[in-house]
Amino acid sequence: MPKEIGLAGLAPLGCGILTGAGAILNALKVTAGASVAIIGAGAVGLSAVMACVLVGATSIVVVDRITDRLMLAAEFGATGTIDTSSVALEEAFDAVKASGFDYVLDTSGVPFLIETAIRALAIRGKLGLVAPGPDFTMPVMSLIGGGREVRGIIEGDADPAELLPRLLAWHREGIFPFDRMIRFYPFDKINEAIADAVAGTVIKPVLRFDDYSAL
């Protein structure tokens, strides 16, 4: 366990961070030089950004509607960001990558965004879904005609015993700074932690109990 992180700092690794990194590394198998769009800049999406940088993706476009999250995505290595509070996503995708993306990862579960993501895929592009949500309309002819793929991903298709040590090793090297997404709250501030998460002012709130000196 890295002393600079502590046990409490490892808490988020086994879910969102594992999912985001694993989706890129294991499930979609993003390759060097690829173009990637990531919908949602929470812990899953930002972990995916860092993984894209690790594999050498050359175009990494992140979509969100919270400015602070998009700024952090850029600091983590995103080459472009789209703020959907001010622009239409489909038009923005066309402006950034008219030929489509090799890979798209949706972390939102929002049907409209997923349908837009499918239309944003390049020929033989792949869309990964990691978030539960309502059913959406599948443009079958677009998938068949372009050889496009849509697949579900759970926990990043990862073996935690294999991937987590790699993530920690990359953190020690300074190339996977997941701790920058974490903010600690004492347990009696749980409502504040929830409010901050909803507002988007914190990426990954972690609750600590009164006696956490050893964590």
N, C-alpha and C positions, 0 to 999 in steps of 0.2 A: 504494500500500500504506500503510495507516495506521501511522504510526510507533509509536503506543501499543500496537499489537498485535504487530507484527513478522511476518516471513514464517512462522515456526513457528506463530504463532497463527492463521494462515489455513488451516492444514492440514486441519482438520475441515470447512471450509465446503463442499467439493465433494461430500460424501457425505451424512451424517446431517442436517446443518443445512439443506442445500439440499433434501433430501427432505421434512423436516418442514414447512418454510415453503412449499415449492412445492405440497405436497399440499393445503394450505389455500387458497393463493392461485390456483393454476393448475388443479388437478385437481378438487377438490370445489367450488371457487369459493364459499367461504363468504361470506355477505352480512351486512351490518350488521343487528343485532338478532337474529341467529340464535342457536340453542342448539347447543352442540358438546360432545361427550364425547370425550376422548382417552385411549386405553388404553395405558399405558406412559409413564413420565416419564424416559426417557433423552434423548439428544441430539435424536432425531427428535421425540419427544413434546413436549419443552420448546420446541423451535423452532416447533412447531405452535402452542403456547400463545401465544408472542409474535406469531405471524402472525395469530392470532384476535383478539388485542387490536388489532392494526393495522387490521383491517378492521371493527372495531366490533361483534364478537359480544358479546351481552349475558350469555350464560350459558356458561361454560367450565368443565367438570367434568373433572378429571384423576384417573385411576385408576393406582395403583401399590401396592406393599406395603413400600416403603422410606420411612420418615418424612422423612428429609432431602430426598429428591427431591420429595416432596409439598410440603414447606415452600418449596422453591425454585420450584415451580410456582405457588404462591400469590404469591410475590414477583414473579414474571413476569406475573401478571395473572389467574391462574385464580380463578374466583369460588367454586369448591367443589372439594373433594378427597375421594377414597374410598380408604381403606386396606383392601385386600383381605386383609390378614393378620388382620383382626379382624371383618370383615363380609362377608356374601354379596353378590356384585356385583349380581345381578338385583334383590334386595330394595333395595339401596342406590340403584340407578338409579330404581326405582319411587318411592322416597321423595323423591328429588331432582327427578325430572321424570316424573311419572306419565303425561303425554301423549306422552312420547317426545322424542328429540332430532332436530333437523333434520339434523344431521351427526354421524357417529361416525368417528373415525380409529383404527384398530387398528395398533399398532406392535409387537405381541408375536408374532403368528403362531401363537398358542395356540388350537386348535380350540374349546375350551369358551368362551374369552373372545370369540371371533368369533361363535359361535352366540348368546351372550348379547347381543352388540352388535346383531345383526340384530333380536332381539326388542325392543331398546331404541329402535329407530328410530320416529320419528313417521310419520304418513301422508306419503308421498312423500319420506321421509327417505333420505339417502345414506350408505353405509358405504364408506370407503376402506381398502384393505389395502396395506401397504407392506413387510411382513415375510414371508419364506418360512417355510413350516411344513407340517405334515401336512394331509391332506385333512380337510374338516369337513362336517357335515350341513347342507344348505341347506333351510330351511323354505319351500318353493316357494309354498305358498298364502299365507303371510304376505307374501311379496314381491309376488305378483300382486294379492292383495286390497287391499293398501295402497299399491300403486304404488311400492314401495321399490326401491332400487338398491344393488347391490354392485359395486364396480369395483376392479381392480388398478391400482396406481400405482408407477411406477419413477422414481427420482430426481426425484420431485415434478413430473413432466411439465414439467420446467424446461429452458430454454436457459441453461446456466451463464453465457454471455456477457451475457445480459440480466439474469438474476436476481441473480447475485453482486454486481455493482455496486450494485444496489438495497439488498441486505442490508448492504453496507458503508456506504452512505449513511445508512441507518437507524441503524446502529451509531454513526456519528458524531453523529447527532442524539440519541443516548441512548435510543432506543426499540426497539432490538434488541440487547440486551447479551449476545450469545452468548459473549463471552469469560469470563463468569462460570461457564460450564460446564467450562472448560478447566483442567487441572492439568498442569504440565510435569514430566517425569521424565528424568534422564539415562539413556542407553541401558542402562547396567549395572544399572539398577533396573527392568528390563522385567518381571521376575516380580512385583515389588511393584505395578507399574502394573496388571498383569492381575488380581492379587488384589484391589486396591482397586476395579477396575471390576466384578468379580464380586460383591463385597460391597455395591456400590452407594454407596461413600463418595466416589466421584468419578464425574462424568458422562462426561467425555471426556478420557481420559488422552492426552497427546501426548509421544512419545519424542523426545529431542534427543540428538545425538551430541556427543562431547567438544568438538569445535571448532565451537561454534554461536554464537560471539560476534556473527556478522553476521546471524543469523536473528531 
